[in-house]
Amino acid sequence: MNKEKFEITSDEKKSVFPMLESVLEKCRDGRVSWIDAAKSCGIDPVCFRSLFNTWAGVDPERFIGAMTPENLRKRLDVGSLGPDLFSSMFDGRRCEPDSKIDIVPVSPETVSDVTFEVRCASYPTTFGRVLLASTSVGICFAGYVDTDKISLPVELLRLFPHADFLLESDEMHCRALPYFNEGSRISDPICLHLKGTPFQLDVWRHLLQIPRGCLTTYGMLAREIGASSASRAVGGAVGSNPVAYLIPCHRVIRSSGALGGYHWGVTRKFLMLGKELIGPVAP
Protein backbone atom coordinates (compact mmCIF):
# COMPACT_ATOMS: atom_id res chain seq x y z
CA MET A 1 0.00 0.00 0.00
CA ASN A 2 1.25 3.50 -0.82
CA LYS A 3 2.41 5.09 2.44
CA GLU A 4 2.40 8.55 0.91
CA LYS A 5 -1.38 8.37 0.97
CA PHE A 6 -1.30 8.75 4.75
CA GLU A 7 1.26 11.54 5.12
CA ILE A 8 -0.31 14.56 6.80
CA THR A 9 0.74 18.15 7.31
CA SER A 10 1.10 19.85 10.69
CA ASP A 11 -2.33 21.47 10.23
CA GLU A 12 -3.91 18.13 9.36
CA LYS A 13 -2.18 16.59 12.38
CA LYS A 14 -4.30 18.85 14.58
CA SER A 15 -7.53 17.89 12.80
CA VAL A 16 -7.06 14.13 13.32
CA PHE A 17 -7.11 14.37 17.12
CA PRO A 18 -10.88 13.74 17.54
CA MET A 19 -10.51 10.51 15.52
CA LEU A 20 -7.50 9.38 17.59
CA GLU A 21 -9.35 10.20 20.80
CA SER A 22 -12.44 8.22 19.78
CA VAL A 23 -10.35 5.11 19.05
CA LEU A 24 -8.17 5.38 22.18
CA GLU A 25 -11.28 5.86 24.30
CA LYS A 26 -12.13 2.24 23.48
CA CYS A 27 -8.70 0.67 23.86
CA ARG A 28 -6.46 2.68 26.20
CA ASP A 29 -7.06 0.27 29.08
CA GLY A 30 -5.79 -2.65 26.98
CA ARG A 31 -8.97 -4.72 27.21
CA VAL A 32 -9.71 -4.09 23.52
CA SER A 33 -7.02 -4.08 20.83
CA TRP A 34 -6.47 -0.84 18.98
CA ILE A 35 -7.20 -2.71 15.75
CA ASP A 36 -10.66 -3.74 16.94
CA ALA A 37 -11.24 -0.26 18.36
CA ALA A 38 -10.37 1.35 15.02
CA LYS A 39 -12.68 -1.02 13.18
CA SER A 40 -15.53 -0.30 15.59
CA CYS A 41 -15.09 3.40 14.78
CA GLY A 42 -15.24 2.68 11.06
CA ILE A 43 -11.54 3.38 10.51
CA ASP A 44 -9.19 1.18 8.51
CA PRO A 45 -6.48 -0.09 10.92
CA VAL A 46 -3.70 0.44 8.37
CA CYS A 47 -4.76 4.05 7.94
CA PHE A 48 -5.12 4.50 11.69
CA ARG A 49 -1.63 3.13 12.39
CA SER A 50 -0.08 5.51 9.87
CA LEU A 51 -2.00 8.53 11.14
CA PHE A 52 -1.24 7.68 14.76
CA ASN A 53 2.46 7.20 14.03
CA THR A 54 2.59 10.57 12.28
CA TRP A 55 0.79 12.26 15.18
CA ALA A 56 2.59 10.56 18.08
CA GLY A 57 5.93 9.56 16.57
CA VAL A 58 5.44 5.94 17.67
CA ASP A 59 3.15 3.03 16.79
CA PRO A 60 -0.09 2.63 18.78
CA GLU A 61 1.17 -0.68 20.26
CA ARG A 62 4.20 0.97 21.85
CA PHE A 63 2.21 4.02 22.94
CA ILE A 64 -0.54 2.04 24.68
CA GLY A 65 1.88 -0.52 26.11
CA ALA A 66 4.05 2.18 27.66
CA MET A 67 1.11 3.95 29.27
CA THR A 68 -0.03 1.16 31.62
CA PRO A 69 -0.42 2.02 35.31
CA GLU A 70 2.56 -0.24 36.04
CA ASN A 71 4.85 1.69 33.69
CA LEU A 72 3.63 5.06 34.90
CA ARG A 73 4.28 3.89 38.46
CA LYS A 74 7.88 3.16 37.41
CA ARG A 75 8.17 6.69 36.04
CA LEU A 76 7.06 8.00 39.43
CA ASP A 77 9.63 5.83 41.21
CA VAL A 78 12.43 7.13 38.98
CA GLY A 79 11.33 10.73 39.51
CA SER A 80 11.20 10.34 43.30
CA LEU A 81 14.85 9.21 43.54
CA GLY A 82 16.44 12.50 42.54
CA PRO A 83 17.20 15.47 44.81
CA ASP A 84 14.60 17.53 42.96
CA LEU A 85 11.09 16.08 42.94
CA PHE A 86 10.37 17.24 39.41
CA SER A 87 13.75 16.50 37.77
CA SER A 88 14.42 13.12 36.19
CA MET A 89 16.28 11.51 33.34
CA PHE A 90 13.93 9.96 30.79
CA ASP A 91 15.14 8.43 27.53
CA GLY A 92 18.48 10.17 27.96
CA ARG A 93 17.09 13.69 28.30
CA ARG A 94 16.79 15.85 31.37
CA CYS A 95 13.44 17.40 32.20
CA GLU A 96 13.43 21.07 33.10
CA PRO A 97 10.44 23.29 33.87
CA ASP A 98 9.60 26.21 31.61
CA SER A 99 10.49 29.39 33.47
CA LYS A 100 8.86 31.70 30.91
CA ILE A 101 5.32 31.32 32.26
CA ASP A 102 4.35 33.64 35.10
CA ILE A 103 1.13 34.07 37.08
CA VAL A 104 -0.36 37.45 37.96
CA PRO A 105 -3.43 37.29 40.25
CA VAL A 106 -6.65 39.01 39.18
CA SER A 107 -7.66 41.57 41.81
CA PRO A 108 -11.20 41.59 43.26
CA GLU A 109 -11.62 45.11 41.87
CA THR A 110 -10.88 43.85 38.37
CA VAL A 111 -13.46 41.05 38.61
CA SER A 112 -16.22 43.46 39.64
CA ASP A 113 -15.31 46.09 37.04
CA VAL A 114 -18.06 46.22 34.38
CA THR A 115 -15.56 47.69 31.87
CA PHE A 116 -13.27 44.63 32.24
CA GLU A 117 -12.70 43.14 28.77
CA VAL A 118 -11.90 39.50 27.97
CA ARG A 119 -10.98 38.50 24.42
CA CYS A 120 -11.89 34.97 23.32
CA ALA A 121 -11.10 32.85 20.27
CA SER A 122 -10.72 29.14 19.52
CA TYR A 123 -7.87 27.44 17.67
CA PRO A 124 -7.01 23.93 16.40
CA THR A 125 -4.14 22.37 18.36
CA THR A 126 -2.37 19.03 18.67
CA PHE A 127 -4.78 17.93 21.42
CA GLY A 128 -8.00 19.31 19.97
CA ARG A 129 -9.56 22.73 19.56
CA VAL A 130 -8.80 25.06 22.47
CA LEU A 131 -10.63 28.22 23.49
CA LEU A 132 -8.27 30.90 24.78
CA ALA A 133 -9.44 33.90 26.78
CA SER A 134 -7.22 36.82 27.69
CA THR A 135 -7.25 40.15 29.48
CA SER A 136 -4.94 43.06 28.77
CA VAL A 137 -2.51 41.43 31.21
CA GLY A 138 -2.43 37.81 30.05
CA ILE A 139 -4.22 34.51 29.42
CA CYS A 140 -7.03 34.08 31.94
CA PHE A 141 -8.60 30.83 30.67
CA ALA A 142 -7.84 27.94 28.32
CA GLY A 143 -10.22 25.05 27.77
CA TYR A 144 -10.84 22.42 25.11
CA VAL A 145 -14.02 22.67 23.03
CA ASP A 146 -15.72 20.31 20.59
CA THR A 147 -16.61 22.79 17.87
CA ASP A 148 -15.16 25.81 16.09
CA LYS A 149 -18.36 27.72 16.88
CA ILE A 150 -17.54 29.80 19.93
CA SER A 151 -19.79 29.21 22.91
CA LEU A 152 -18.33 30.61 26.09
CA PRO A 153 -17.73 27.85 28.65
CA VAL A 154 -19.64 28.01 31.91
CA GLU A 155 -16.32 27.94 33.78
CA LEU A 156 -15.23 31.17 32.09
CA LEU A 157 -18.54 32.93 32.72
CA ARG A 158 -18.38 31.98 36.40
CA LEU A 159 -14.84 33.34 36.71
CA PHE A 160 -15.74 36.72 35.25
CA PRO A 161 -19.51 37.27 35.53
CA HIS A 162 -19.29 41.03 34.87
CA ALA A 163 -16.77 40.98 32.03
CA ASP A 164 -17.35 42.27 28.53
CA PHE A 165 -16.49 39.27 26.30
CA LEU A 166 -15.11 40.11 22.86
CA LEU A 167 -14.90 37.33 20.26
CA GLU A 168 -11.52 38.17 18.77
CA SER A 169 -7.88 37.08 18.81
CA ASP A 170 -5.07 39.04 20.37
CA GLU A 171 -1.31 38.97 20.91
CA MET A 172 -1.65 36.93 24.12
CA HIS A 173 -3.24 34.09 22.15
CA CYS A 174 -0.49 34.19 19.52
CA ARG A 175 2.18 33.86 22.19
CA ALA A 176 0.48 30.88 23.82
CA LEU A 177 -0.38 28.83 20.73
CA PRO A 178 3.15 27.58 19.90
CA TYR A 179 3.27 25.85 23.28
CA PHE A 180 -0.04 24.07 22.66
CA ASN A 181 0.97 22.99 19.17
CA GLU A 182 4.63 22.11 19.60
CA GLY A 183 5.03 21.20 23.26
CA SER A 184 8.48 22.74 23.19
CA ARG A 185 10.08 25.78 24.74
CA ILE A 186 7.94 28.77 23.94
CA SER A 187 9.74 31.60 22.20
CA ASP A 188 8.02 34.42 24.09
CA PRO A 189 7.18 34.76 27.79
CA ILE A 190 3.56 34.08 28.71
CA CYS A 191 1.70 35.83 31.50
CA LEU A 192 -1.31 34.12 33.05
CA HIS A 193 -3.84 36.52 34.62
CA LEU A 194 -5.70 34.21 36.98
CA LYS A 195 -8.55 34.44 39.44
CA GLY A 196 -8.05 32.17 42.44
CA THR A 197 -7.51 31.95 46.17
CA PRO A 198 -3.95 32.33 47.52
CA PHE A 199 -3.86 28.56 48.07
CA GLN A 200 -5.01 27.80 44.52
CA LEU A 201 -2.47 30.22 43.06
CA ASP A 202 0.29 28.56 45.11
CA VAL A 203 -0.71 25.12 43.81
CA TRP A 204 -0.85 26.38 40.21
CA ARG A 205 2.62 27.93 40.52
CA HIS A 206 3.95 24.59 41.73
CA LEU A 207 2.27 22.83 38.81
CA LEU A 208 4.27 25.08 36.48
CA GLN A 209 7.43 23.51 37.92
CA ILE A 210 6.52 20.02 36.67
CA PRO A 211 8.54 19.67 33.46
CA ARG A 212 7.39 18.10 30.24
CA GLY A 213 8.28 14.41 30.43
CA CYS A 214 7.88 14.18 34.22
CA LEU A 215 5.06 13.11 36.53
CA THR A 216 4.02 13.63 40.12
CA THR A 217 1.14 12.60 42.40
CA TYR A 218 -1.29 14.59 44.48
CA GLY A 219 0.51 13.49 47.64
CA MET A 220 3.96 14.34 46.30
CA LEU A 221 2.70 17.74 45.16
CA ALA A 222 1.18 18.39 48.60
CA ARG A 223 4.53 17.60 50.27
CA GLU A 224 6.38 19.86 47.82
CA ILE A 225 4.01 22.72 48.71
CA GLY A 226 4.43 22.06 52.42
CA ALA A 227 0.88 20.84 52.92
CA SER A 228 1.43 17.10 53.25
CA SER A 229 -1.78 16.66 55.27
CA ALA A 230 -3.87 18.50 52.67
CA SER A 231 -3.70 16.18 49.65
CA ARG A 232 -7.45 16.45 49.11
CA ALA A 233 -7.32 20.26 49.11
CA VAL A 234 -4.37 20.17 46.73
CA GLY A 235 -6.34 17.83 44.47
CA GLY A 236 -9.23 20.29 44.49
CA ALA A 237 -6.92 23.14 43.48
CA VAL A 238 -5.40 21.00 40.72
CA GLY A 239 -8.87 20.20 39.43
CA SER A 240 -9.87 23.87 39.40
CA ASN A 241 -6.94 24.89 37.18
CA PRO A 242 -8.45 27.39 34.69
CA VAL A 243 -5.69 27.13 32.09
CA ALA A 244 -5.52 23.71 30.43
CA TYR A 245 -2.11 22.46 29.30
CA LEU A 246 -0.19 25.69 29.99
CA ILE A 247 -0.52 24.87 33.68
CA PRO A 248 0.22 21.13 33.34
CA CYS A 249 -2.25 19.60 35.79
CA HIS A 250 -2.39 16.62 33.39
CA ARG A 251 1.07 15.61 34.73
CA VAL A 252 -0.45 14.79 38.13
CA ILE A 253 -1.56 11.16 38.46
CA ARG A 254 -2.45 8.76 41.26
CA SER A 255 0.27 7.06 43.29
CA SER A 256 -0.88 3.69 41.87
CA GLY A 257 0.03 4.85 38.36
CA ALA A 258 -3.63 5.25 37.39
CA LEU A 259 -4.31 8.45 35.48
CA GLY A 260 -7.00 9.78 37.79
CA GLY A 261 -9.46 12.35 36.52
CA TYR A 262 -9.11 15.21 34.07
CA HIS A 263 -11.67 17.93 33.45
CA TRP A 264 -11.08 17.85 29.69
CA GLY A 265 -11.35 14.06 29.38
CA VAL A 266 -9.22 11.19 30.67
CA THR A 267 -8.47 9.95 27.14
CA ARG A 268 -7.14 13.40 26.25
CA LYS A 269 -4.94 13.21 29.37
CA PHE A 270 -3.76 9.75 28.27
CA LEU A 271 -2.76 11.09 24.85
CA MET A 272 -1.15 14.22 26.28
CA LEU A 273 1.03 12.28 28.70
CA GLY A 274 1.87 9.60 26.17
CA LYS A 275 3.04 12.16 23.62
CA GLU A 276 5.14 13.94 26.25
CA LEU A 277 6.64 10.80 27.79
CA ILE A 278 7.07 8.59 24.73
CA GLY A 279 7.06 10.71 21.60
CA PRO A 280 10.09 12.31 20.00
CA VAL A 281 11.64 15.30 21.73
CA ALA A 282 10.42 18.58 20.31
CA PRO A 283 13.20 20.92 19.13
Secondary structure, DSSP 8 states (H G I E B T S, - for coil): --GGGG---HHHHHHTHHHHHHHHHHHTTSSS-HHHHHHHTT--HHHHHHHHHHHHSS-HHHHHHHTSHHHHHHHHHHHTTSSSTT--EETTEE----TTEEEEE--HHHHH-TT-EEEEEEE--TTS-EEEEE-SSSEEEEEE-SSSS----HHHHHH-TT-EEEE---HHHHHHHHHHHH-S--SS-EEEEE---HHHHHHHHHHTTS-TT--EEHHHHHHHHT-TT-HHHHHHHHHT-SBTTTS-GGGEE-TTS-----TT-HHHHHHHHHHHHTS----
